[in-house]
């Protein structure tokens, strides 16, 4: 029950932050304190909290599937970058579209996570190969 309430509260908080952002934009209201930038970042924090268990799972997937997903995320991030104008969280600037801002930010975050997992997996394979090669070299040097 607590987890379901927590998820609903976080989703509500994220949606409330989006609505507050939109209201501040429509009213052309400039705050003296950086509350608008904090509200702008809150949906990213909520998405990270809600997707933490999915993103950090150690599920083994096929290498080609991972590479395909990484390429799609990279294309989505670059597409959002070129379609949307300059964004800046310090000056509360979403660019052309708030939707593209969050889509590009989340896809870029997922891209970094997936590529880090892929590099970590490659590093593990490289370590195993190096250990196997060292063992083979030791075995060969004993017999020669």
C-alpha positions in Angstrom: 0.0 0.0 0.0 2.8 2.4 0.9 4.6 1.8 -2.5 1.4 2.5 -4.4 0.7 5.6 -2.4 4.3 6.8 -2.9 4.0 6.3 -6.7 0.7 8.2 -6.9 2.2 11.0 -4.8 5.3 11.3 -7.0 3.2 11.2 -10.2 0.9 13.9 -8.8 3.9 16.0 -7.8 5.4 15.7 -11.2 2.2 16.6 -12.9 1.7 19.5 -10.5 5.2 20.8 -11.4 4.4 20.6 -15.1 1.2 22.5 -14.6 3.0 25.2 -12.5 5.6 25.5 -15.2 3.0 26.0 -17.9 1.2 28.5 -15.8 4.3 30.5 -15.2 5.1 30.5 -18.9 1.6 31.6 -19.9 1.5 34.4 -17.3 5.0 35.5 -18.3 5.8 35.8 -14.6 9.5 36.1 -13.7 10.4 35.0 -10.2 13.3 36.4 -8.2 14.1 33.1 -6.7 14.9 30.1 -9.0 11.7 28.3 -8.1 10.8 28.0 -11.8 14.1 26.1 -12.5 13.4 23.8 -9.6 9.9 23.1 -10.9 11.4 22.5 -14.3 13.7 19.8 -12.9 11.1 18.1 -10.8 9.6 15.9 -13.5 13.1 14.5 -14.2 13.5 13.7 -10.6 10.0 12.0 -10.4 10.7 10.0 -13.6 14.1 8.9 -12.2 12.5 7.8 -9.0 9.7 5.9 -10.7 11.9 4.2 -13.3 14.8 3.4 -11.0 13.9 -0.3 -10.6 13.5 -0.7 -14.4 16.7 1.2 -15.3 19.0 -0.5 -12.8 17.8 -4.1 -13.3 20.6 -6.5 -14.3 18.6 -8.2 -17.0 20.7 -9.9 -19.6 19.6 -8.8 -23.1 21.0 -9.6 -26.5 23.9 -7.4 -27.6 22.2 -6.5 -30.9 19.0 -5.5 -29.1 20.9 -3.2 -26.8 22.8 -1.6 -29.7 19.4 -1.1 -31.5 17.9 0.5 -28.5 20.9 2.7 -28.0 20.8 3.9 -31.6 17.1 4.7 -31.3 17.6 6.7 -28.1 20.5 8.6 -29.7 18.4 9.4 -32.8 15.5 10.5 -30.6 17.8 12.7 -28.5 19.4 14.3 -31.6 16.0 14.8 -33.2 14.7 16.6 -30.2 17.8 18.7 -30.1 17.4 19.8 -33.7 13.6 20.3 -33.7 13.6 22.2 -30.4 15.4 25.5 -30.0 17.9 26.3 -27.3 16.9 25.2 -23.9 18.3 26.5 -20.6 17.2 25.4 -17.1 18.8 28.4 -15.5 16.7 30.9 -17.5 13.6 28.7 -17.5 13.7 28.3 -21.3 12.1 25.1 -22.7 12.8 25.9 -26.4 9.9 25.5 -28.8 8.1 22.7 -26.9 7.9 21.6 -23.4 7.1 18.1 -24.6 10.3 18.0 -26.8 12.3 19.3 -23.9 11.3 16.5 -21.5 11.3 13.8 -24.3 14.9 14.8 -25.3 16.1 15.0 -21.7 14.6 11.6 -20.8 15.8 9.9 -24.0 19.3 11.3 -23.5 19.4 10.1 -19.9 18.2 6.6 -20.9 20.9 6.7 -23.7 23.7 7.4 -21.2 22.4 4.6 -18.9 22.2 2.0 -21.7 25.6 2.9 -23.1 27.1 2.7 -19.7 25.7 -0.7 -19.1 26.9 -1.8 -22.5 30.4 -0.6 -21.8 30.4 -2.2 -18.3 29.3 -5.5 -19.9 32.2 -5.1 -22.5 34.6 -4.4 -19.7 33.5 -7.6 -17.9 34.0 -9.6 -21.1 37.5 -8.0 -21.6 38.4 -8.8 -18.0 37.3 -12.4 -18.4 39.2 -12.7 -21.6 42.4 -11.2 -20.1 42.2 -13.6 -17.1 41.7 -16.6 -19.5 44.6 -15.4 -21.6 46.8 -15.0 -18.5 45.9 -18.5 -17.3 46.6 -20.0 -20.8 50.0 -18.2 -20.9 50.9 -19.5 -17.4 49.9 -23.0 -18.4 51.9 -22.8 -21.6 55.0 -21.4 -19.8 54.9 -24.2 -17.3 55.0 -26.8 -20.1 57.8 -25.2 -22.1 
